[in-house]
C-alpha cells in the first residue's frame, strides 16, 4: 500500500470491533460494514482531512491470534503496519485489555515495537581487538559479559559497543537485527454507547494504557479522536512565501516536527533540493526576520519560508 498524504495511520483490531465504521466516520472511505466477521478482506484506505493535514488512514482486516505466524492472511496484513506513522489499536468495550495485549503481541512478533524507542546503543564492528563494551549508565538488566555473548552468537567477534542506557537482551538483539520499527500507538475503545459511565470508569481503572472512548456507530467523540490523532502525529505548519509576494497563510504545508528545509523541498518536488540556493525564514526558528538558512535548518511551527532557487 503506497503512502500518501502527510502521514499514515493504520487501524488494528480483532474482527468485528467496528474498524470499518470508524474509518468511514474519520474519512471519505466507503469501507464495507456488516455484522459478521472478516468483512474487510483487503486493506481499505481513506483520507482524514483535519486542521490542514491530509492523513491516510488504512483499515486492516481483522487480526486474529496467531496472525503473525500466518493465520488469516496475518503476516501480509501486519506488514502494512510497519510503514505507519501511528497505530490505532481498536478495542471493544467488553474485551479491552485482553484484546489490546493480543494485538501488541502479534505486532511485536513481526518486529513492530509499539510505543518504544530505539535503544540508545552504538555498535561499531572492528577488524581486530575483540569486543569492548563501554557502559555510560548503570546496568541491571544485562551484564557486559552477556552483551559480548550475544554479539558472538550473531558472529560478531570484534567490535566497540557503547551502552548509553540500561537495556535487556531482547533490545540488544533488536539493535543487531536492525529491522525493528518503533511506532507510537493510540488505543481507541469503541462501542461505549452500549455501556453506562460507571462501567466505563471501571474499565478505565483496570486498563494499563489510556484510551479515547468513542462510538463509531453513534458518531460519539469523533472530533476528540481526530484531535488526538493530529497531536500524536506531531505536525507543524509551514507557510510558503513566493519571492516578492505575500505568504499563503490560508493553506500551510504540513510537516512533522523536526523537519528541515530538505524535507520541505522533498515534499514540494523531488528535484527542488537540486535547484535550491538557500531559504529565507520568518519565525521562531531564526534569530531575525528573513534570515538566510541552509538545507539542514530545522523548522518550527508557523515558520514562513521562501525558497531561493538557482
C-alpha positions in Angstrom: 0.0 0.0 0.0 1.6 3.3 -1.2 1.9 6.0 1.5 0.2 9.3 0.6 -0.7 12.5 2.4 1.1 14.0 5.4 1.2 10.8 7.5 -0.2 7.3 7.6 -2.4 5.8 10.3 -3.4 2.1 10.5 -6.4 0.7 12.3 -5.5 -2.6 14.0 -8.1 -4.7 15.8 -9.8 -8.1 16.1 -12.7 -8.8 13.7 -16.0 -7.1 14.4 -14.7 -4.3 16.7 -16.0 -1.6 14.3 -12.9 -0.6 12.4 -14.8 -0.2 9.1 -17.4 2.1 10.6 -14.7 4.1 12.3 -12.8 4.5 9.0 -16.0 5.8 7.4 -16.5 8.3 10.2 -12.9 9.6 10.1 -12.5 9.7 6.3 -14.3 9.7 3.0 -13.8 6.0 2.6 -16.7 3.6 1.9 -15.5 0.6 3.7 -17.9 -2.3 3.7 -19.8 -2.7 7.0 -21.6 -5.8 8.2 -22.5 -7.5 11.4 -20.2 -10.5 10.8 -16.5 -11.2 10.9 -13.9 -10.7 8.2 -16.0 -8.1 6.2 -12.8 -6.3 5.3 -10.6 -8.7 3.3 -8.2 -6.2 1.8 -6.6 -3.0 3.2 -9.1 -0.2 2.7 -7.7 3.3 2.5 -9.3 6.6 3.3 -8.1 10.2 3.8 -8.8 12.2 7.0 -8.6 15.9 6.5 -8.1 17.8 9.7 -6.6 21.2 10.5 -5.0 21.4 7.1 -3.4 18.0 7.2 -4.3 15.1 4.9 -3.8 11.9 6.8 -4.0 8.5 5.1 -6.0 6.0 7.3 -5.8 2.3 6.5 -8.4 -0.2 7.7 -6.6 -3.5 8.1 -8.6 -6.8 8.0 -9.4 -8.1 11.5 -6.3 -9.6 13.3 -6.7 -13.0 14.9 -4.4 -14.5 17.5 -1.6 -16.2 15.6 -1.7 -13.7 12.7 2.0 -13.0 12.9 2.7 -16.7 12.1 0.5 -16.6 9.0 -3.1 -17.3 10.3 -5.9 -15.4 8.5 -3.6 -13.5 6.0 -1.9 -12.3 9.1 1.7 -11.7 8.0 0.7 -9.9 4.8 -1.8 -7.7 6.7 0.5 -6.9 9.6 3.4 -5.9 7.2 1.3 -2.9 6.2 1.6 -1.6 9.7 5.4 -1.5 9.5 5.2 1.7 7.4 2.7 3.5 9.6 3.4 6.7 11.5 0.8 5.9 14.1 -1.1 2.7 15.0 -4.6 2.9 16.3 -5.5 -0.2 18.4 -9.3 -0.5 18.1 -10.7 -2.5 21.0 -14.2 -3.5 22.1 -15.6 -2.0 25.3 -16.4 -5.5 26.5 -12.9 -7.0 26.0 -10.5 -4.1 26.1 -7.4 -5.3 28.0 -7.1 -8.9 26.7 -7.6 -7.8 23.1 -5.0 -5.0 23.4 -2.5 -7.5 24.7 -3.1 -9.8 21.8 -2.7 -7.0 19.2 0.6 -5.8 20.7 1.9 -9.3 20.9 1.1 -10.0 17.2 2.8 -6.8 16.1 5.8 -7.5 18.3 6.3 -10.9 16.7 6.8 -9.3 13.2 9.2 -6.6 14.5 7.0 -3.7 15.4 7.8 -2.1 18.8 4.7 -0.1 19.6 5.4 2.9 22.0 9.1 2.0 22.4 12.1 4.0 21.3 15.2 2.6 19.5 17.7 1.5 22.2 20.5 4.1 22.7 23.3 1.7 21.8 26.1 2.1 19.3 27.9 -0.9 17.8 30.9 -0.4 15.6 32.4 -3.5 14.0 36.2 -3.6 14.0 38.8 -5.8 12.2 40.6 -6.9 15.4 40.8 -6.4 19.2 37.8 -8.5 20.3 34.7 -7.0 21.8 35.0 -4.0 24.1 31.9 -2.7 25.9 31.8 0.9 27.2 29.0 1.5 29.7 27.7 5.0 30.2 24.8 4.1 32.5 24.1 1.8 35.5 23.3 -1.7 34.3 20.8 -4.0 36.0 19.1 -5.8 33.1 22.2 -7.1 31.3 25.9 -7.5 32.1 28.8 -6.6 29.9 29.6 -10.3 29.5 26.1 -11.1 28.4 26.3 -8.3 25.8 29.6 -9.9 24.5 28.0 -13.4 24.4 25.0 -12.1 22.4 27.3 -10.4 19.8 29.3 -13.6 19.4 26.0 -15.5 18.7 25.5 -13.1 15.8 29.0 -13.8 14.5 30.4 -10.5 15.7 33.8 -11.2 17.4 35.4 -7.8 17.2 33.5 -4.6 17.9 33.2 -1.5 20.0 29.9 -1.3 21.9 28.6 1.7 23.7 25.7 1.2 26.1 24.1 4.6 26.8 21.1 3.2 28.6 20.2 0.1 30.6 18.7 -2.4 28.0 17.8 -6.1 28.1 19.0 -8.9 25.9 16.0 -8.6 23.5 16.7 -4.9 22.9 20.3 -5.7 22.1 19.2 -8.3 19.6 16.8 -5.7 18.1 19.8 -3.4 17.5 21.8 -6.2 15.9 19.0 -7.2 13.6 18.4 -3.6 12.6 14.9 -4.2 11.1 12.7 -3.2 14.0 10.1 -0.5 13.6 9.4 1.9 16.5 5.9 3.3 16.1 3.7 5.2 18.5 0.2 4.0 19.2 -3.2 5.2 20.4 -5.9 2.9 21.9 -9.4 3.6 20.8 -12.2 2.0 22.8 -15.3 1.6 20.6 -19.0 0.9 21.3 -19.0 3.0 24.5 -22.7 3.9 23.8 -23.5 0.3 24.8 -22.4 0.8 28.5 -23.0 3.4 31.2 -20.5 5.8 32.7 -19.9 3.6 35.8 -18.9 0.6 33.6 -16.6 2.8 31.6 -14.9 4.1 34.8 -14.3 0.6 36.0 -12.6 -0.3 32.7 -10.5 2.9 32.8 -9.3 1.9 36.3 -8.2 -1.5 35.1 -6.6 -0.5 31.8 -2.8 -0.1 31.9 -3.0 2.4 29.0 -5.0 5.5 28.4 -7.7 5.3 25.7 -10.1 7.5 23.7 -13.7 6.4 24.2 -15.8 6.5 21.1 -18.8 5.1 19.3 -18.2 4.9 15.6 -21.8 3.7 15.1 -23.3 6.6 17.2 -20.8 9.2 16.0 -19.6 9.9 19.5 -16.3 11.7 20.3 -15.1 11.7 16.7 -13.7 15.2 17.0 -11.7 14.4 20.1 -10.3 11.3 18.3 -9.3 13.4 15.3 -7.6 16.0 17.5 -5.6 13.3 19.4 -4.5 11.7 16.1 -3.3 15.1 14.9 -1.5 15.7 18.2 0.2 12.3 18.3 1.5 12.7 14.7 3.3 15.8 16.0 2.7 18.1 13.0 4.0 21.6 12.4 2.6 24.2 10.0 4.9 25.9 7.5 3.7 28.8 5.4 5.2 29.2 1.9 6.1 32.7 0.7 6.9 33.1 -3.0 9.8 35.5 -3.6 8.5 39.1 -3.8 4.9 38.1 -2.8 2.8 37.7 0.3 2.9 34.4 2.2 0.0 32.0 1.8 -1.4 32.0 5.3 -4.6 30.0 4.4 -3.1 26.7 3.3 0.0 25.7 5.3 2.4 23.0 4.3 2.1 20.2 6.9 5.3 18.5 8.0 6.4 16.5 11.0 8.1 18.2 14.0 11.8 18.2 13.5 11.6 18.6 9.7 14.2 20.8 7.9 14.4 22.7 4.6 15.3 19.5 2.8 12.1 17.8 4.0 10.1 20.8 2.7 11.9 20.6 -0.7 11.2 16.9 -1.0 7.5 17.4 -0.2 7.1 20.1 -2.8 9.1 18.4 -5.6 11.7 15.7 -5.7 14.2 17.9 -7.7 13.6 21.0 -5.7 16.7 20.4 -3.5 19.0 20.3 -6.5 17.9 23.8 -7.6 17.9 25.3 -4.1 20.5 28.1 -3.3 19.2 29.0 0.1 16.0 29.6 2.1 14.7 32.7 3.9 12.8 32.2 7.2 10.5 34.4 9.2 9.5 32.8 12.5 10.7 31.3 15.8 13.4 29.1 14.3 15.6 32.0 13.3 17.2 35.0 15.1 15.9 37.7 12.8 13.2 38.0 10.1 14.2 37.0 6.6 17.3 35.1 7.8 19.1 33.1 5.2 19.5 29.4 6.1 20.8 26.2 4.5 19.1 22.9 3.6 19.6 21.4 7.1 17.9 24.2 9.0 15.2 22.8 11.3 11.9 24.5 11.2 9.4 25.4 13.9 5.6 25.7 13.9 4.2 28.6 11.9 7.6 29.5 10.2 7.2 31.3 6.9 9.6 30.0 4.2 10.9 31.4 0.9 12.9 29.0 -1.2 15.5 30.8 -3.4 16.5 28.6 -6.4 19.3 28.9 -8.9 
